[in-house]
Amino acid sequence: MICPHCGERFPANWQVDCAPGGQESPGTFLIVGAVVALISAALTAAAWRLDWFPLQVAGPALMLGALFAWSQAPIAWLDCRKSGCPACRRPVRVYLWSR
């Protein structure tokens, strides 16, 4: 993130109590969910084309992982939304896609 007040660059989860378990910013969950969803879609398309049962199960199962990652993004956003700039200590708006 970039502070609109002083221009300082900092991660959205720089505070210890931010995000689920204090680990990741909301944008990370959105990116991970999107990547897993793309892999799931590719595996599902290949599975039905190849008619191979293990891939027909693995593709939709991976989509559950993507849905779980996407469900964590709003939780991280709610935890990080009161974040402030570490340099100027002024409040900064954290969006759902902030990293």
SEFIZA-3560 file (N, C-alpha, C; in Angstrom, 3 decimals):
REM SEFIZA-3560
<numar><xx>0.834</xx><yy>-1.171</yy><zz>0.000</zz><atom>N</atom></numar>
<numar><xx>0.000</xx><yy>0.000</yy><zz>0.000</zz><atom>CA</atom></numar>
<numar><xx>0.883</xx><yy>1.240</yy><zz>0.000</zz><atom>C</atom></numar>
<numar><xx>0.329</xx><yy>2.326</yy><zz>-0.460</zz><atom>N</atom></numar>
<numar><xx>1.016</xx><yy>3.613</yy><zz>-0.449</zz><atom>CA</atom></numar>
<numar><xx>0.158</xx><yy>4.586</yy><zz>0.354</zz><atom>C</atom></numar>
<numar><xx>0.780</xx><yy>5.229</yy><zz>1.330</zz><atom>N</atom></numar>
<numar><xx>0.065</xx><yy>6.196</yy><zz>2.159</zz><atom>CA</atom></numar>
<numar><xx>-0.280</xx><yy>7.423</yy><zz>1.313</zz><atom>C</atom></numar>
<numar><xx>-1.556</xx><yy>7.844</yy><zz>1.293</zz><atom>N</atom></numar>
<numar><xx>-1.915</xx><yy>9.028</yy><zz>0.513</zz><atom>CA</atom></numar>
<numar><xx>-1.422</xx><yy>10.327</yy><zz>1.150</zz><atom>C</atom></numar>
<numar><xx>-1.026</xx><yy>10.261</yy><zz>2.404</zz><atom>N</atom></numar>
<numar><xx>-0.598</xx><yy>11.459</yy><zz>3.114</zz><atom>CA</atom></numar>
<numar><xx>0.897</xx><yy>11.735</yy><zz>2.958</zz><atom>C</atom></numar>
<numar><xx>1.722</xx><yy>10.687</yy><zz>3.155</zz><atom>N</atom></numar>
<numar><xx>3.175</xx><yy>10.905</yy><zz>3.131</zz><atom>CA</atom></numar>
<numar><xx>3.878</xx><yy>10.140</yy><zz>2.012</zz><atom>C</atom></numar>
<numar><xx>3.188</xx><yy>9.227</yy><zz>1.315</zz><atom>N</atom></numar>
<numar><xx>3.783</xx><yy>8.483</yy><zz>0.213</zz><atom>CA</atom></numar>
<numar><xx>4.570</xx><yy>7.255</yy><zz>0.642</zz><atom>C</atom></numar>
<numar><xx>4.537</xx><yy>6.910</yy><zz>1.920</zz><atom>N</atom></numar>
<numar><xx>5.263</xx><yy>5.741</yy><zz>2.439</zz><atom>CA</atom></numar>
<numar><xx>4.638</xx><yy>4.458</yy><zz>1.890</zz><atom>C</atom></numar>
<numar><xx>5.488</xx><yy>3.501</yy><zz>1.482</zz><atom>N</atom></numar>
<numar><xx>5.013</xx><yy>2.186</yy><zz>1.038</zz><atom>CA</atom></numar>
<numar><xx>5.087</xx><yy>1.227</yy><zz>2.219</zz><atom>C</atom></numar>
<numar><xx>4.014</xx><yy>0.484</yy><zz>2.441</zz><atom>N</atom></numar>
<numar><xx>3.979</xx><yy>-0.474</yy><zz>3.540</zz><atom>CA</atom></numar>
<numar><xx>2.932</xx><yy>-1.540</yy><zz>3.238</zz><atom>C</atom></numar>
<numar><xx>3.082</xx><yy>-2.752</yy><zz>3.812</zz><atom>N</atom></numar>
<numar><xx>2.086</xx><yy>-3.803</yy><zz>3.591</zz><atom>CA</atom></numar>
<numar><xx>0.828</xx><yy>-3.531</yy><zz>4.414</zz><atom>C</atom></numar>
<numar><xx>-0.295</xx><yy>-3.999</yy><zz>3.927</zz><atom>N</atom></numar>
<numar><xx>-1.566</xx><yy>-3.786</yy><zz>4.631</zz><atom>CA</atom></numar>
<numar><xx>-1.590</xx><yy>-4.504</yy><zz>5.967</zz><atom>C</atom></numar>
<numar><xx>-0.799</xx><yy>-5.547</yy><zz>6.103</zz><atom>N</atom></numar>
<numar><xx>-0.814</xx><yy>-6.345</yy><zz>7.329</zz><atom>CA</atom></numar>
<numar><xx>0.396</xx><yy>-6.057</yy><zz>8.207</zz><atom>C</atom></numar>
<numar><xx>0.896</xx><yy>-4.837</yy><zz>8.229</zz><atom>N</atom></numar>
<numar><xx>2.093</xx><yy>-4.545</yy><zz>9.010</zz><atom>CA</atom></numar>
<numar><xx>1.824</xx><yy>-4.604</yy><zz>10.501</zz><atom>C</atom></numar>
<numar><xx>0.575</xx><yy>-4.449</yy><zz>10.919</zz><atom>N</atom></numar>
<numar><xx>0.258</xx><yy>-4.553</yy><zz>12.338</zz><atom>CA</atom></numar>
<numar><xx>0.150</xx><yy>-6.014</yy><zz>12.731</zz><atom>C</atom></numar>
<numar><xx>0.526</xx><yy>-6.327</yy><zz>13.948</zz><atom>N</atom></numar>
<numar><xx>0.568</xx><yy>-7.717</yy><zz>14.404</zz><atom>CA</atom></numar>
<numar><xx>-0.821</xx><yy>-8.338</yy><zz>14.446</zz><atom>C</atom></numar>
<numar><xx>-1.841</xx><yy>-7.588</yy><zz>14.823</zz><atom>N</atom></numar>
<numar><xx>-3.177</xx><yy>-8.152</yy><zz>14.995</zz><atom>CA</atom></numar>
<numar><xx>-4.028</xx><yy>-8.091</yy><zz>13.730</zz><atom>C</atom></numar>
<numar><xx>-3.414</xx><yy>-7.831</yy><zz>12.602</zz><atom>N</atom></numar>
<numar><xx>-4.144</xx><yy>-7.683</yy><zz>11.349</zz><atom>CA</atom></numar>
<numar><xx>-4.291</xx><yy>-9.033</yy><zz>10.655</zz><atom>C</atom></numar>
<numar><xx>-5.427</xx><yy>-9.297</yy><zz>10.093</zz><atom>N</atom></numar>
<numar><xx>-5.731</xx><yy>-10.473</yy><zz>9.273</zz><atom>CA</atom></numar>
<numar><xx>-5.883</xx><yy>-11.727</yy><zz>10.129</zz><atom>C</atom></numar>
<numar><xx>-6.447</xx><yy>-12.799</yy><zz>9.540</zz><atom>N</atom></numar>
<numar><xx>-6.634</xx><yy>-14.040</yy><zz>10.292</zz><atom>CA</atom></numar>
<numar><xx>-5.295</xx><yy>-14.594</yy><zz>10.768</zz><atom>C</atom></numar>
<numar><xx>-5.110</xx><yy>-14.661</yy><zz>12.044</zz><atom>N</atom></numar>
<numar><xx>-3.857</xx><yy>-15.152</yy><zz>12.603</zz><atom>CA</atom></numar>
<numar><xx>-2.724</xx><yy>-14.156</yy><zz>12.473</zz><atom>C</atom></numar>
<numar><xx>-3.005</xx><yy>-12.955</yy><zz>12.002</zz><atom>N</atom></numar>
<numar><xx>-1.965</xx><yy>-11.949</yy><zz>11.851</zz><atom>CA</atom></numar>
<numar><xx>-1.008</xx><yy>-12.234</yy><zz>10.717</zz><atom>C</atom></numar>
<numar><xx>-1.446</xx><yy>-12.966</yy><zz>9.702</zz><atom>N</atom></numar>
<numar><xx>-0.515</xx><yy>-13.425</yy><zz>8.683</zz><atom>CA</atom></numar>
<numar><xx>-0.575</xx><yy>-12.670</yy><zz>7.365</zz><atom>C</atom></numar>
<numar><xx>-1.717</xx><yy>-12.579</yy><zz>6.754</zz><atom>N</atom></numar>
<numar><xx>-1.783</xx><yy>-12.077</yy><zz>5.378</zz><atom>CA</atom></numar>
<numar><xx>-2.772</xx><yy>-10.931</yy><zz>5.217</zz><atom>C</atom></numar>
<numar><xx>-2.524</xx><yy>-10.149</yy><zz>4.192</zz><atom>N</atom></numar>
<numar><xx>-3.423</xx><yy>-9.046</yy><zz>3.867</zz><atom>CA</atom></numar>
<numar><xx>-4.564</xx><yy>-9.561</yy><zz>2.986</zz><atom>C</atom></numar>
<numar><xx>-5.661</xx><yy>-8.807</yy><zz>2.868</zz><atom>N</atom></numar>
<numar><xx>-6.818</xx><yy>-9.304</yy><zz>2.115</zz><atom>CA</atom></numar>
<numar><xx>-6.538</xx><yy>-9.573</yy><zz>0.645</zz><atom>C</atom></numar>
<numar><xx>-5.691</xx><yy>-8.776</yy><zz>0.017</zz><atom>N</atom></numar>
<numar><xx>-5.383</xx><yy>-8.979</yy><zz>-1.399</zz><atom>CA</atom></numar>
<numar><xx>-4.694</xx><yy>-10.299</yy><zz>-1.672</zz><atom>C</atom></numar>
<numar><xx>-3.911</xx><yy>-10.777</yy><zz>-0.707</zz><atom>N</atom></numar>
<numar><xx>-3.230</xx><yy>-12.063</yy><zz>-0.873</zz><atom>CA</atom></numar>
<numar><xx>-4.243</xx><yy>-13.192</yy><zz>-0.977</zz><atom>C</atom></numar>
<numar><xx>-5.282</xx><yy>-13.143</yy><zz>-0.150</zz><atom>N</atom></numar>
<numar><xx>-6.315</xx><yy>-14.179</yy><zz>-0.214</zz><atom>CA</atom></numar>
<numar><xx>-7.050</xx><yy>-14.142</yy><zz>-1.552</zz><atom>C</atom></numar>
<numar><xx>-7.307</xx><yy>-12.958</yy><zz>-2.084</zz><atom>N</atom></numar>
<numar><xx>-7.972</xx><yy>-12.861</yy><zz>-3.386</zz><atom>CA</atom></numar>
<numar><xx>-7.097</xx><yy>-13.430</yy><zz>-4.498</zz><atom>C</atom></numar>
<numar><xx>-5.803</xx><yy>-13.141</yy><zz>-4.460</zz><atom>N</atom></numar>
<numar><xx>-4.884</xx><yy>-13.637</yy><zz>-5.491</zz><atom>CA</atom></numar>
<numar><xx>-4.750</xx><yy>-15.152</yy><zz>-5.410</zz><atom>C</atom></numar>
<numar><xx>-4.566</xx><yy>-15.679</yy><zz>-4.207</zz><atom>N</atom></numar>
<numar><xx>-4.438</xx><yy>-17.136</yy><zz>-4.046</zz><atom>CA</atom></numar>
<numar><xx>-5.719</xx><yy>-17.825</yy><zz>-4.506</zz><atom>C</atom></numar>
<numar><xx>-6.866</xx><yy>-17.281</yy><zz>-4.141</zz><atom>N</atom></numar>
<numar><xx>-8.135</xx><yy>-17.862</yy><zz>-4.573</zz><atom>CA</atom></numar>
<numar><xx>-8.290</xx><yy>-17.858</yy><zz>-6.081</zz><atom>C</atom></numar>
<numar><xx>-7.869</xx><yy>-16.777</yy><zz>-6.733</zz><atom>N</atom></numar>
<numar><xx>-7.969</xx><yy>-16.695</yy><zz>-8.193</zz><atom>CA</atom></numar>
<numar><xx>-7.055</xx><yy>-17.706</yy><zz>-8.873</zz><atom>C</atom></numar>
<numar><xx>-5.840</xx><yy>-17.865</yy><zz>-8.368</zz><atom>N</atom></numar>
<numar><xx>-4.902</xx><yy>-18.827</yy><zz>-8.958</zz><atom>CA</atom></numar>
<numar><xx>-5.427</xx><yy>-20.249</yy><zz>-8.788</zz><atom>C</atom></numar>
<numar><xx>-5.910</xx><yy>-20.573</yy><zz>-7.601</zz><atom>N</atom></numar>
<numar><xx>-6.448</xx><yy>-21.918</yy><zz>-7.362</zz><atom>CA</atom></numar>
<numar><xx>-7.692</xx><yy>-22.156</yy><zz>-8.218</zz><atom>C</atom></numar>
<numar><xx>-8.525</xx><yy>-21.144</yy><zz>-8.410</zz><atom>N</atom></numar>
<numar><xx>-9.714</xx><yy>-21.296</yy><zz>-9.258</zz><atom>CA</atom></numar>
<numar><xx>-9.328</xx><yy>-21.541</yy><zz>-10.713</zz><atom>C</atom></numar>
<numar><xx>-8.296</xx><yy>-20.858</yy><zz>-11.200</zz><atom>N</atom></numar>
<numar><xx>-7.833</xx><yy>-21.098</yy><zz>-12.575</zz><atom>CA</atom></numar>
<numar><xx>-7.285</xx><yy>-22.512</yy><zz>-12.739</zz><atom>C</atom></numar>
<numar><xx>-6.518</xx><yy>-22.966</yy><zz>-11.766</zz><atom>N</atom></numar>
<numar><xx>-5.994</xx><yy>-24.338</yy><zz>-11.822</zz><atom>CA</atom></numar>
<numar><xx>-7.146</xx><yy>-25.332</yy><zz>-11.783</zz><atom>C</atom></numar>
<numar><xx>-8.120</xx><yy>-25.078</yy><zz>-10.934</zz><atom>N</atom></numar>
<numar><xx>-9.285</xx><yy>-25.953</yy><zz>-10.839</zz><atom>CA</atom></numar>
<numar><xx>-10.052</xx><yy>-26.011</yy><zz>-12.158</zz><atom>C</atom></numar>
<numar><xx>-10.244</xx><yy>-24.866</yy><zz>-12.788</zz><atom>N</atom></numar>
<numar><xx>-10.962</xx><yy>-24.838</yy><zz>-14.068</zz><atom>CA</atom></numar>
<numar><xx>-10.194</xx><yy>-25.587</yy><zz>-15.148</zz><atom>C</atom></numar>
<numar><xx>-8.874</xx><yy>-25.429</yy><zz>-15.172</zz><atom>N</atom></numar>
<numar><xx>-8.062</xx><yy>-26.131</yy><zz>-16.169</zz><atom>CA</atom></numar>
<numar><xx>-8.101</xx><yy>-27.638</yy><zz>-15.944</zz><atom>C</atom></numar>
<numar><xx>-7.992</xx><yy>-28.061</yy><zz>-14.686</zz><atom>N</atom></numar>
<numar><xx>-8.050</xx><yy>-29.496</yy><zz>-14.394</zz><atom>CA</atom></numar>
<numar><xx>-9.422</xx><yy>-30.077</yy><zz>-14.724</zz><atom>C</atom></numar>
<numar><xx>-10.468</xx><yy>-29.351</yy><zz>-14.419</zz><atom>N</atom></numar>
<numar><xx>-11.819</xx><yy>-29.840</yy><zz>-14.706</zz><atom>CA</atom></numar>
<numar><xx>-12.047</xx><yy>-29.962</yy><zz>-16.208</zz><atom>C</atom></numar>
<numar><xx>-11.603</xx><yy>-28.969</yy><zz>-16.960</zz><atom>N</atom></numar>
<numar><xx>-11.758</xx><yy>-29.030</yy><zz>-18.417</zz><atom>CA</atom></numar>
<numar><xx>-10.955</xx><yy>-30.185</yy><zz>-19.005</zz><atom>C</atom></numar>
<numar><xx>-9.730</xx><yy>-30.375</yy><zz>-18.516</zz><atom>N</atom></numar>
<numar><xx>-8.901</xx><yy>-31.481</yy><zz>-19.011</zz><atom>CA</atom></numar>
<numar><xx>-9.485</xx><yy>-32.826</yy><zz>-18.607</zz><atom>C</atom></numar>
<numar><xx>-10.043</xx><yy>-32.909</yy><zz>-17.415</zz><atom>N</atom></numar>
<numar><xx>-10.589</xx><yy>-34.175</yy><zz>-16.927</zz><atom>CA</atom></numar>
<numar><xx>-11.760</xx><yy>-34.640</yy><zz>-17.777</zz><atom>C</atom></numar>
<numar><xx>-12.640</xx><yy>-33.738</yy><zz>-18.128</zz><atom>N</atom></numar>
<numar><xx>-13.796</xx><yy>-34.143</yy><zz>-18.922</zz><atom>CA</atom></numar>
<numar><xx>-13.400</xx><yy>-34.443</yy><zz>-20.362</zz><atom>C</atom></numar>
<numar><xx>-12.353</xx><yy>-33.790</yy><zz>-20.813</zz><atom>N</atom></numar>
<numar><xx>-11.886</xx><yy>-34.070</yy><zz>-22.173</zz><atom>CA</atom></numar>
<numar><xx>-11.170</xx><yy>-35.426</yy><zz>-22.235</zz><atom>C</atom></numar>
<numar><xx>-10.374</xx><yy>-35.721</yy><zz>-21.196</zz><atom>N</atom></numar>
<numar><xx>-9.633</xx><yy>-36.986</yy><zz>-21.153</zz><atom>CA</atom></numar>
<numar><xx>-10.463</xx><yy>-38.125</yy><zz>-20.572</zz><atom>C</atom></numar>
<numar><xx>-11.587</xx><yy>-37.790</yy><zz>-19.952</zz><atom>N</atom></numar>
<numar><xx>-12.451</xx><yy>-38.768</yy><zz>-19.299</zz><atom>CA</atom></numar>
<numar><xx>-11.673</xx><yy>-39.583</yy><zz>-18.266</zz><atom>C</atom></numar>
<numar><xx>-10.966</xx><yy>-38.855</yy><zz>-17.395</zz><atom>N</atom></numar>
<numar><xx>-10.159</xx><yy>-39.490</yy><zz>-16.357</zz><atom>CA</atom></numar>
<numar><xx>-10.742</xx><yy>-39.117</yy><zz>-15.008</zz><atom>C</atom></numar>
<numar><xx>-11.232</xx><yy>-40.120</yy><zz>-14.272</zz><atom>N</atom></numar>
<numar><xx>-11.987</xx><yy>-39.881</yy><zz>-13.048</zz><atom>CA</atom></numar>
<numar><xx>-11.212</xx><yy>-39.145</yy><zz>-11.948</zz><atom>C</atom></numar>
<numar><xx>-9.939</xx><yy>-39.460</yy><zz>-11.667</zz><atom>N</atom></numar>
<numar><xx>-9.250</xx><yy>-38.726</yy><zz>-10.591</zz><atom>CA</atom></numar>
<numar><xx>-9.209</xx><yy>-37.210</yy><zz>-10.818</zz><atom>C</atom></numar>
<numar><xx>-9.040</xx><yy>-36.802</yy><zz>-12.063</zz><atom>N</atom></numar>
<numar><xx>-9.060</xx><yy>-35.366</yy><zz>-12.343</zz><atom>CA</atom></numar>
<numar><xx>-10.466</xx><yy>-34.797</yy><zz>-12.259</zz><atom>C</atom></numar>
<numar><xx>-11.470</xx><yy>-35.622</yy><zz>-12.569</zz><atom>N</atom></numar>
<numar><xx>-12.848</xx><yy>-35.157</yy><zz>-12.458</zz><atom>CA</atom></numar>
<numar><xx>-13.219</xx><yy>-34.879</yy><zz>-11.004</zz><atom>C</atom></numar>
<numar><xx>-12.538</xx><yy>-35.518</yy><zz>-10.079</zz><atom>N</atom></numar>
<numar><xx>-12.759</xx><yy>-35.267</yy><zz>-8.655</zz><atom>CA</atom></numar>
<numar><xx>-11.864</xx><yy>-34.132</yy><zz>-8.165</zz><atom>C</atom></numar>
<numar><xx>-10.614</xx><yy>-34.105</yy><zz>-8.626</zz><atom>N</atom></numar>
<numar><xx>-9.642</xx><yy>-33.118</yy><zz>-8.139</zz><atom>CA</atom></numar>
<numar><xx>-9.988</xx><yy>-31.696</yy><zz>-8.569</zz><atom>C</atom></numar>
<numar><xx>-10.500</xx><yy>-31.531</yy><zz>-9.768</zz><atom>N</atom></numar>
<numar><xx>-10.825</xx><yy>-30.191</yy><zz>-10.253</zz><atom>CA</atom></numar>
<numar><xx>-11.849</xx><yy>-29.471</yy><zz>-9.386</zz><atom>C</atom></numar>
<numar><xx>-13.036</xx><yy>-30.049</yy><zz>-9.205</zz><atom>N</atom></numar>
<numar><xx>-14.019</xx><yy>-29.396</yy><zz>-8.333</zz><atom>CA</atom></numar>
<numar><xx>-13.575</xx><yy>-29.318</yy><zz>-6.871</zz><atom>C</atom></numar>
<numar><xx>-12.774</xx><yy>-30.278</yy><zz>-6.420</zz><atom>N</atom></numar>
<numar><xx>-12.275</xx><yy>-30.219</yy><zz>-5.038</zz><atom>CA</atom></numar>
<numar><xx>-11.365</xx><yy>-29.012</yy><zz>-4.840</zz><atom>C</atom></numar>
<numar><xx>-10.568</xx><yy>-28.685</yy><zz>-5.846</zz><atom>N</atom></numar>
<numar><xx>-9.719</xx><yy>-27.498</yy><zz>-5.751</zz><atom>CA</atom></numar>
<numar><xx>-10.547</xx><yy>-26.220</yy><zz>-5.715</zz><atom>C</atom></numar>
<numar><xx>-11.709</xx><yy>-26.245</yy><zz>-6.347</zz><atom>N</atom></numar>
<numar><xx>-12.564</xx><yy>-25.062</yy><zz>-6.301</zz><atom>CA</atom></numar>
<numar><xx>-13.020</xx><yy>-24.780</yy><zz>-4.874</zz><atom>C</atom></numar>
<numar><xx>-13.166</xx><yy>-25.815</yy><zz>-4.064</zz><atom>N</atom></numar>
<numar><xx>-13.491</xx><yy>-25.597</yy><zz>-2.655</zz><atom>CA</atom></numar>
<numar><xx>-12.367</xx><yy>-24.842</yy><zz>-1.954</zz><atom>C</atom></numar>
<numar><xx>-11.118</xx><yy>-25.146</yy><zz>-2.326</zz><atom>N</atom></numar>
<numar><xx>-9.982</xx><yy>-24.403</yy><zz>-1.777</zz><atom>CA</atom></numar>
<numar><xx>-10.013</xx><yy>-22.944</yy><zz>-2.185</zz><atom>C</atom></numar>
<numar><xx>-10.397</xx><yy>-22.690</yy><zz>-3.428</zz><atom>N</atom></numar>
<numar><xx>-10.500</xx><yy>-21.302</yy><zz>-3.893</zz><atom>CA</atom></numar>
<numar><xx>-11.607</xx><yy>-20.569</yy><zz>-3.144</zz><atom>C</atom></numar>
<numar><xx>-12.731</xx><yy>-21.232</yy><zz>-2.948</zz><atom>N</atom></numar>
<numar><xx>-13.825</xx><yy>-20.602</yy><zz>-2.203</zz><atom>CA</atom></numar>
<numar><xx>-13.418</xx><yy>-20.312</yy><zz>-0.765</zz><atom>C</atom></numar>
<numar><xx>-12.650</xx><yy>-21.216</yy><zz>-0.163</zz><atom>N</atom></numar>
<numar><xx>-12.172</xx><yy>-20.976</yy><zz>1.200</zz><atom>CA</atom></numar>
<numar><xx>-11.239</xx><yy>-19.773</yy><zz>1.240</zz><atom>C</atom></numar>
<numar><xx>-10.324</xx><yy>-19.680</yy><zz>0.275</zz><atom>N</atom></numar>
<numar><xx>-9.404</xx><yy>-18.533</yy><zz>0.239</zz><atom>CA</atom></numar>
<numar><xx>-10.178</xx><yy>-17.237</yy><zz>0.038</zz><atom>C</atom></numar>
<numar><xx>-11.157</xx><yy>-17.252</yy><zz>-0.858</zz><atom>N</atom></numar>
<numar><xx>-11.955</xx><yy>-16.041</yy><zz>-1.085</zz><atom>CA</atom></numar>
<numar><xx>-12.775</xx><yy>-15.675</yy><zz>0.147</zz><atom>C</atom></numar>
<numar><xx>-13.207</xx><yy>-16.682</yy><zz>0.915</zz><atom>N</atom></numar>
<numar><xx>-13.980</xx><yy>-16.378</yy><zz>2.118</zz><atom>CA</atom></numar>
<numar><xx>-13.117</xx><yy>-15.726</yy><zz>3.193</zz><atom>C</atom></numar>
<numar><xx>-11.807</xx><yy>-15.918</yy><zz>3.142</zz><atom>N</atom></numar>
<numar><xx>-10.914</xx><yy>-15.307</yy><zz>4.126</zz><atom>CA</atom></numar>
<numar><xx>-10.602</xx><yy>-13.852</yy><zz>3.804</zz><atom>C</atom></numar>
<numar><xx>-10.781</xx><yy>-13.435</yy><zz>2.555</zz><atom>N</atom></numar>
<numar><xx>-10.470</xx><yy>-12.053</yy><zz>2.166</zz><atom>CA</atom></numar>
<numar><xx>-11.322</xx><yy>-11.031</yy><zz>2.922</zz><atom>C</atom></numar>
<numar><xx>-12.648</xx><yy>-11.202</yy><zz>3.027</zz><atom>N</atom></numar>
<numar><xx>-13.413</xx><yy>-10.214</yy><zz>3.804</zz><atom>CA</atom></numar>
<numar><xx>-13.042</xx><yy>-10.204</yy><zz>5.284</zz><atom>C</atom></numar>
<numar><xx>-12.680</xx><yy>-11.363</yy><zz>5.825</zz><atom>N</atom></numar>
<numar><xx>-12.266</xx><yy>-11.418</yy><zz>7.229</zz><atom>CA</atom></numar>
<numar><xx>-10.978</xx><yy>-10.630</yy><zz>7.423</zz><atom>C</atom></numar>
<numar><xx>-10.022</xx><yy>-10.828</yy><zz>6.529</zz><atom>N</atom></numar>
<numar><xx>-8.767</xx><yy>-10.076</yy><zz>6.611</zz><atom>CA</atom></numar>
<numar><xx>-9.018</xx><yy>-8.588</yy><zz>6.409</zz><atom>C</atom></numar>
<numar><xx>-9.933</xx><yy>-8.254</yy><zz>5.518</zz><atom>N</atom></numar>
<numar><xx>-10.246</xx><yy>-6.845</yy><zz>5.280</zz><atom>CA</atom></numar>
<numar><xx>-10.838</xx><yy>-6.202</yy><zz>6.527</zz><atom>C</atom></numar>
<numar><xx>-11.750</xx><yy>-6.907</yy><zz>7.195</zz><atom>N</atom></numar>
<numar><xx>-12.337</xx><yy>-6.368</yy><zz>8.421</zz><atom>CA</atom></numar>
<numar><xx>-11.283</xx><yy>-6.183</yy><zz>9.508</zz><atom>C</atom></numar>
<numar><xx>-10.316</xx><yy>-7.091</yy><zz>9.564</zz><atom>N</atom></numar>
<numar><xx>-9.254</xx><yy>-6.978</yy><zz>10.560</zz><atom>CA</atom></numar>
<numar><xx>-8.266</xx><yy>-5.869</yy><zz>10.231</zz><atom>C</atom></numar>
<numar><xx>-8.006</xx><yy>-5.645</yy><zz>8.951</zz><atom>N</atom></numar>
<numar><xx>-6.984</xx><yy>-4.678</yy><zz>8.532</zz><atom>CA</atom></numar>
<numar><xx>-7.540</xx><yy>-3.291</yy><zz>8.252</zz><atom>C</atom></numar>
<numar><xx>-8.833</xx><yy>-3.112</yy><zz>8.251</zz><atom>N</atom></numar>
<numar><xx>-9.395</xx><yy>-1.846</yy><zz>7.780</zz><atom>CA</atom></numar>
<numar><xx>-9.070</xx><yy>-0.659</yy><zz>8.671</zz><atom>C</atom></numar>
<numar><xx>-8.688</xx><yy>-0.891</yy><zz>9.915</zz><atom>N</atom></numar>
<numar><xx>-8.327</xx><yy>0.211</yy><zz>10.805</zz><atom>CA</atom></numar>
<numar><xx>-6.825</xx><yy>0.444</yy><zz>10.818</zz><atom>C</atom></numar>
<numar><xx>-6.165</xx><yy>-0.011</yy><zz>9.783</zz><atom>N</atom></numar>
<numar><xx>-4.717</xx><yy>0.119</yy><zz>9.700</zz><atom>CA</atom></numar>
<numar><xx>-4.336</xx><yy>1.575</yy><zz>9.472</zz><atom>C</atom></numar>
<numar><xx>-3.136</xx><yy>1.903</yy><zz>9.872</zz><atom>N</atom></numar>
<numar><xx>-2.620</xx><yy>3.250</yy><zz>9.665</zz><atom>CA</atom></numar>
<numar><xx>-1.211</xx><yy>3.181</yy><zz>9.127</zz><atom>C</atom></numar>
<numar><xx>-0.740</xx><yy>4.282</yy><zz>8.619</zz><atom>N</atom></numar>
<numar><xx>0.608</xx><yy>4.361</yy><zz>8.065</zz><atom>CA</atom></numar>
<numar><xx>1.625</xx><yy>4.261</yy><zz>9.203</zz><atom>C</atom></numar>
<numar><xx>2.647</xx><yy>3.398</yy><zz>9.073</zz><atom>N</atom></numar>
<numar><xx>3.648</xx><yy>3.303</yy><zz>10.137</zz><atom>CA</atom></numar>
<numar><xx>4.543</xx><yy>4.536</yy><zz>10.227</zz><atom>C</atom></numar>
<numar><xx>4.634</xx><yy>5.308</yy><zz>9.156</zz><atom>N</atom></numar>
<numar><xx>5.521</xx><yy>6.478</yy><zz>9.164</zz><atom>CA</atom></numar>
<numar><xx>4.836</xx><yy>7.698</yy><zz>9.776</zz><atom>C</atom></numar>
<numar><xx>3.655</xx><yy>8.051</yy><zz>9.266</zz><atom>N</atom></numar>
<numar><xx>2.994</xx><yy>9.274</yy><zz>9.739</zz><atom>CA</atom></numar>
<numar><xx>1.883</xx><yy>8.996</yy><zz>10.751</zz><atom>C</atom></numar>
<numar><xx>1.551</xx><yy>7.710</yy><zz>10.973</zz><atom>N</atom></numar>
<numar><xx>0.534</xx><yy>7.286</yy><zz>11.942</zz><atom>CA</atom></numar>
<numar><xx>-0.878</xx><yy>7.802</yy><zz>11.648</zz><atom>C</atom></numar>
<numar><xx>-1.121</xx><yy>8.188</yy><zz>10.421</zz><atom>N</atom></numar>
<numar><xx>-2.467</xx><yy>8.625</yy><zz>10.045</zz><atom>CA</atom></numar>
<numar><xx>-3.242</xx><yy>7.431</yy><zz>9.505</zz><atom>C</atom></numar>
<numar><xx>-4.565</xx><yy>7.394</yy><zz>9.685</zz><atom>N</atom></numar>
<numar><xx>-5.348</xx><yy>6.256</yy><zz>9.190</zz><atom>CA</atom></numar>
<numar><xx>-5.331</xx><yy>6.183</yy><zz>7.665</zz><atom>C</atom></numar>
<numar><xx>-5.312</xx><yy>4.965</yy><zz>7.176</zz><atom>N</atom></numar>
<numar><xx>-5.259</xx><yy>4.713</yy><zz>5.736</zz><atom>CA</atom></numar>
<numar><xx>-6.399</xx><yy>3.763</yy><zz>5.388</zz><atom>C</atom></numar>
<numar><xx>-7.081</xx><yy>4.017</yy><zz>4.298</zz><atom>N</atom></numar>
<numar><xx>-8.173</xx><yy>3.149</yy><zz>3.869</zz><atom>CA</atom></numar>
<numar><xx>-7.601</xx><yy>1.882</yy><zz>3.248</zz><atom>C</atom></numar>
<numar><xx>-8.032</xx><yy>0.742</yy><zz>3.759</zz><atom>N</atom></numar>
<numar><xx>-7.612</xx><yy>-0.554</yy><zz>3.239</zz><atom>CA</atom></numar>
<numar><xx>-8.774</xx><yy>-1.118</yy><zz>2.434</zz><atom>C</atom></numar>
<numar><xx>-8.502</xx><yy>-1.460</yy><zz>1.185</zz><atom>N</atom></numar>
<numar><xx>-9.527</xx><yy>-2.030</yy><zz>0.314</zz><atom>CA</atom></numar>
<numar><xx>-9.434</xx><yy>-3.549</yy><zz>0.333</zz><atom>C</atom></numar>
<numar><xx>-10.443</xx><yy>-4.207</yy><zz>-0.213</zz><atom>N</atom></numar>
<numar><xx>-10.481</xx><yy>-5.666</yy><zz>-0.229</zz><atom>CA</atom></numar>
<numar><xx>-9.327</xx><yy>-6.250</yy><zz>-1.035</zz><atom>C</atom></numar>
<numar><xx>-8.806</xx><yy>-5.513</yy><zz>-1.992</zz><atom>N</atom></numar>
<numar><xx>-7.717</xx><yy>-5.997</yy><zz>-2.838</zz><atom>CA</atom></numar>
<numar><xx>-6.354</xx><yy>-5.488</yy><zz>-2.373</zz><atom>C</atom></numar>
<numar><xx>-6.291</xx><yy>-4.790</yy><zz>-1.252</zz><atom>N</atom></numar>
<numar><xx>-5.023</xx><yy>-4.227</yy><zz>-0.770</zz><atom>CA</atom></numar>
<numar><xx>-4.052</xx><yy>-5.324</yy><zz>-0.379</zz><atom>C</atom></numar>
<numar><xx>-2.795</xx><yy>-5.068</yy><zz>-0.674</zz><atom>N</atom></numar>
<numar><xx>-1.744</xx><yy>-6.005</yy><zz>-0.309</zz><atom>CA</atom></numar>
<numar><xx>-0.781</xx><yy>-5.281</yy><zz>0.568</zz><atom>C</atom></numar>
//
